[in-house]
């Protein structure tokens, strides 16, 4: 059985984590079919008919997000394909043709009400606790046709049956029953010839051969309209599956007011795409073996749509950072981390040489960072002599002032500056002074790094080198 899935984002702003989330599950279903030796196809379609909210560069940013995540579609405005065009704004003539077919078959009608008339009708309907009754529904088709031919502005509305019920079959839920009397006659084609979401969505899915409509659960209330449209056209329905919405910690729908929702925010801060995909896969689904870390191929191997759970998954930034850190420390090799971090820094206009010193600093910092953007924030003392000294570090330097000059001299005269030599020297110095080693090393760390938090002391000494270490200790001693 072929499996054709799609995502259909609107280019109205930042590329949203919700698009990545839904795209991941659609991508997996299509690729699972391929792994079974069946037809599997993943389509990216741009729903850009809402011209009032259209953002010119948003489409390009959607493509960049998908490329970053590795969720490459088989058909899209970029790749092309046999079912194009893949921008709805380029398919407007198609929607008009299909809307008129529904008028001709009696499943839709021309409506001529002005916005003011509709406002009054809507207010009346709300007061009476019913859906809006559109007078144009009762016009004779010939009269409606005459008015359209005369140039009168009209929309095309779906003629919803006034009795009975519409049932939505969802792969993740029990059948959902909607009473037709509670469904209003939705506009399908606007007076300017542009379709509404309902018509364009159904027509495009049909013409593109979509077999599985996997989307967010917020679209459940629209689905009875789509079921009615499939029936009106005489088309078989696809499999519907409405994924649980991503939630904030307070269970509200994820929004940029409470959580960063733009994938670009995560890209700019140096999150790994593998970690983002892994994290999104756990939103509403659990690996059958209880594994926390798994790649895209493993997800595609074991994922089953019926295993999705419907409790609202919490999009926790802390959990994502933790998972990203696990990837840095447990999945990628040291060389992979160094290379990808260097590429990230270059993308952020930070030109550090990719040399042994850089690799050494990266190796020391991997246990102490979760995302790449933390690297330079936590390591200014490795790259410059003009590094900040925080209040706590300044206090530690003051505590060490009585012996810092002597310590500098001791370090300056060491015949070697490897970890073993410096450790022995520092412990001997502390013993001679009658101090615990920490009482020497804490002021030394503060002088070298401007903070009490840094990599291991002896690793840091070796990396910085004898000359820089001695100069910094002497400077701290002078105050």
KOLLOVO-221103 format. One record per residue (C-alpha): x, y, z; residue in three letters. Coordinates in steps of 0.02 Angstrom, whole numbers, plus 50000, padded with zeros to 5 digits. Layout:
% KOLLOVO-221103
XYZALA ...
***
This chain:
% KOLLOVO-221103
500005000050000UNK 500745016949953UNK 501005029650092UNK 501015047850038UNK 501155060750175UNK 501375079450176UNK 501625094850279UNK 500865111150221UNK 501565125850319UNK 501015143650290UNK 502405156350255UNK 501785168850383UNK 503295170850499UNK 504675161250585UNK 504855142650546UNK 503935134550691UNK 504455119750798UNK 502695113250771UNK 503055111750585UNK 504645102050623UNK 503685090850744UNK 502315086450622UNK 503565085250479UNK 504575072250575UNK 503105060250595UNK 502545062350415UNK 504325059550353UNK 504465043750458UNK 502845036050393UNK 503365038750212UNK 505095031550238UNK 504405016550332UNK 503415012050177UNK 505015012650074UNK 505885001450199UNK 504474988850172UNK 504774989649984UNK 503184999749953UNK 502925017049882UNK 503285030450010UNK 503285048949975UNK 503425064550083UNK 502785080950009UNK 503085098750066UNK 501715110450005UNK 501655129050039UNK 499935135550090UNK 500145153850044UNK 498395159249998UNK 498225170350152UNK 499055185050066UNK 498705196850210UNK 499875187050325UNK 501145182150193UNK 502975185550240UNK 504105186150086UNK 505625177050156UNK 504675164550263UNK 504585151150128UNK 506465151050106UNK 506695149450294UNK 505505134550299UNK 506595125850169UNK 508165129950269UNK 507385122650426UNK 506925106450339UNK 508665105150264UNK 509475108150435UNK 508405094450512UNK 508745082350371UNK 506885080250333UNK 507085081450146UNK 505425080750052UNK 505225070749892UNK 504155084149812UNK 504135102749852UNK 504285119649769UNK 506165116849770UNK 506245098849708UNK 504725100049595UNK 503795084149555UNK 502375076749453UNK 500995084849557UNK 501535102949555UNK 501465117049571UNK 501745115649759UNK 501275133349807UNK 499405135849827UNK 499515153449757UNK 500045145349592UNK 498545133549594UNK 497135146149611UNK 496315141549446UNK 496205123349503UNK 495215127849658UNK 493965138449563UNK 493615123849446UNK 493285111749588UNK 492235124249686UNK 491115126749534UNK 490955107849517UNK 490205107449691UNK 488975121149645UNK 488455111449491UNK 488205095449593UNK 487165104549725UNK 488455102649864UNK 488905121149867UNK 488085137649822UNK 488485155649778UNK 488245167649924UNK 488045186549903UNK 487925193150081UNK 488965208550120UNK 490125208950272UNK 488865220050361UNK 487435208050327UNK 488495193450385UNK 488925202650545UNK 487095205150586UNK 486675187050543UNK 488115180750650UNK 487575191150800UNK 485805184650784UNK 486415166750772UNK 487495168750928UNK 486025175651026UNK 484975160650975UNK 486355147951005UNK 486435141150828UNK 487545142050675UNK 487315156150552UNK 485935154050424UNK 486455161250256UNK 484965167450153UNK 485855164249987UNK 485735145650022UNK 483895146349973UNK 484145155349808UNK 483665146049650UNK 485265140449563UNK 484745149249403UNK 484495165649495UNK 486185164049582UNK 487005160249415UNK 486175175549336UNK 486845186849474UNK 488605179849458UNK 488575181949269UNK 488015199949295UNK 489625203049391UNK 488955203149568UNK 490265198549698UNK 489985181349774UNK 490845168149876UNK 490545149449860UNK 489975140850019UNK 489835122350061UNK 488035116750080UNK 488135106850241UNK 486715094250265UNK 485485101450391UNK 485155084750474UNK 486135069450524UNK 487925068450580UNK 489685068050511UNK 490905055650585UNK 492785058350587UNK 493815042550596UNK 495505046250672UNK 496905033450683UNK 497315039350860UNK 495555040950931UNK 493835033650941UNK 492655040050805UNK 492205058350833UNK 490395062650795UNK 489855080050740UNK 488035084950723UNK 487785093150554UNK 486605106150626UNK 488115112750723UNK 489205114950568UNK 489015131050471UNK 489135132950283UNK 490985136750268UNK 491635148050130UNK 492625137550005UNK 493065150749876UNK 493205169149917UNK 492545182949805UNK 494325186749744UNK 494485168949679UNK 495645163049817UNK 495165147149910UNK 494975145150096UNK 496015132350189UNK 494635119250181UNK 494445118349993UNK 496285120249950UNK 496795107450079UNK 495625093850018UNK 495875096949832UNK 497765097349848UNK 497825081649955UNK 496765072549829UNK 497715078349675UNK 499395074949757UNK 498875057449806UNK 499035060149994UNK 498535044350087UNK 498885049750267UNK 498465066750338UNK 499495068150497UNK 499305085250574UNK 499055094050742UNK 497485090750842UNK 496945108850827UNK 496305103950654UNK 495075091250722UNK 493645103750720UNK 493985107250536UNK 494005089050488UNK 492105086450475UNK 492125099950339UNK 493475090050250UNK 492515073750270UNK 490985082050193UNK 492045088550050UNK 492765071350013UNK 491005064750010UNK 490365078749900UNK 491735075349773UNK 491475056649785UNK 493285053949838UNK 493925041249966UNK 494565048950127UNK 496385048150178UNK 496895041350347UNK 496725055450473UNK 497865056250625UNK 497885071650734UNK 499455072950839UNK 499415080251015UNK 499865098451026UNK 501525103751099UNK 501225111751269UNK 502065123951386UNK 502405118151564UNK 500725125651618UNK 499865114651486UNK 499435129351375UNK 499775127851189UNK 501595131551152UNK 501845149651107UNK 503305161451088UNK 502695171251239UNK 503235156751351UNK 504465146651247UNK 505545149951094UNK 504515142650950UNK 505605147450803UNK 506765133450747UNK 507975147250696UNK 508155151850880UNK 508815134350914UNK 509925134550760UNK 510685151250811UNK 511085144750985UNK 511975129450922UNK 510765115350957UNK 511095099550858UNK 509765094650730UNK 509925076450786UNK 509505081450965UNK 508045092050908UNK 507325077550806UNK 507615065250948UNK 506745077051069UNK 505265080250953UNK 505065061450926UNK 504755059451113UNK 503325071851108UNK 501865059851120UNK 502855044051084UNK 504065032951180UNK 505365021251110UNK 504745003351136UNK 506394998651219UNK 506375013851331UNK 507875021751245UNK 508095040451268UNK 509345043351129UNK 509035037250952UNK 509325043950778UNK 508115047150636UNK 508405030150556UNK 508075021150720UNK 506485031250745UNK 505885026450572UNK 506265008250608UNK 505245006550768UNK 503925020250758UNK 502095015150745UNK 500735028050725UNK 499585018550842UNK 500855020350983UNK 500655039250991UNK 499925044651159UNK 498735059251169UNK 499225067351334UNK 499855084751292UNK 501755083251277UNK 502725096851367UNK 504025105751262UNK 505345108251396UNK 506835118851348UNK 507795111651495UNK 507465093851434UNK 508005098451258UNK 509615106251323UNK 509955090851428UNK 509705079651277UNK 510815090651170UNK 512175089351301UNK 511995070351301UNK 512295070551113UNK 513875080951135UNK 514555069451269UNK 513915052251221UNK 513465051551037UNK 514695062450939UNK 516565059350941UNK 517735072751007UNK 518275076750830UNK 516475078050770UNK 516055089950911UNK 517585100650874UNK 517225101450688UNK 515395105450707UNK 515715118150843UNK 517005126650733UNK 515755127150588UNK 514455134550706UNK 515645148050768UNK 516095152350588UNK 514245154250548UNK 514135166350694UNK 515625176450626UNK 516855170250758UNK 518475166050670UNK 519475154350781UNK 520825143450702UNK 520415124950693UNK 522015118850774UNK 522605107750916UNK 522335121651043UNK 520525123550988UNK 520265104750999UNK 521025104551173UNK 519875118251236UNK 518365109551159UNK 518835093151242UNK 518925101851411UNK 517285110851387UNK 516165096951319UNK 515725091051496UNK 515305109051542UNK 514155114551402UNK 512505108751329UNK 512395119551172UNK 513715127351062UNK 513215145251105UNK 513865142251281UNK 515625138851220UNK 516275156551198UNK 515205162751343UNK 516125150851459UNK 517875152051386UNK 518375170351356UNK 519995167651455UNK 520595154851329UNK 520545167451186UNK 521015184251260UNK 521945192551403UNK 520505204751418UNK 519265193151503UNK 518005198151637UNK 518305194351821UNK 516695191551918UNK 516405196952098UNK 516675179852174UNK 518295177452078UNK 518905194552134UNK 518605189552314UNK 519605173552291UNK 521035183452213UNK 521055194952366UNK 521165179552479UNK 522665173452381UNK 523565190152367UNK 524805186052509UNK 525555171552411UNK 525185174852226UNK 526895182752192UNK 527795167752266UNK 526635156052170UNK 527025164952007UNK 528885162952040UNK 528675144452079UNK 527695141551917UNK 528935151751816UNK 530385140751870UNK 529585123951831UNK 530645114251706UNK 529075107251623UNK 527255112751620UNK 526275096751594UNK 524845091551707UNK 525865080051819UNK 527225093051849UNK 526045107351889UNK 524985096552005UNK 526505091152104UNK 527135109052115UNK 525475116152175UNK 525215102952307UNK 526985105352371UNK 526735124252375UNK 525125122352476UNK 525965110552599UNK 527425122552624UNK 526195136452664UNK 525175125552781UNK 523645127252669UNK 522435114952598UNK 522685113052410UNK 520995121252373UNK 521545137152463UNK 522925138952334UNK 522025132552181UNK 520445142852201UNK 521335159752195UNK 522415153052053UNK 520885147751954UNK 520075164751983UNK 521645173551922UNK 521785162851766UNK 519935162351715UNK 519055176751802UNK 517815164251873UNK 517745150151999UNK 517025138651866UNK 518205131751737UNK 518905115251674UNK 520095105051781UNK 521505115451850UNK 522955105351782UNK 522175103351609UNK 521905122051603UNK 523695125951656UNK 524405114751521UNK 523245121951389UNK 523605140151430UNK 525475137251440UNK 526805143051561UNK 527025160551491UNK 525185165551498UNK 524925157451667UNK 526385166351750UNK 525905183151674UNK 524115181651735UNK 524625176751912UNK 525855191151920UNK 524515203151860UNK 523295196751992UNK 524625198752126UNK 524845216952078UNK 522975220052090UNK 
***
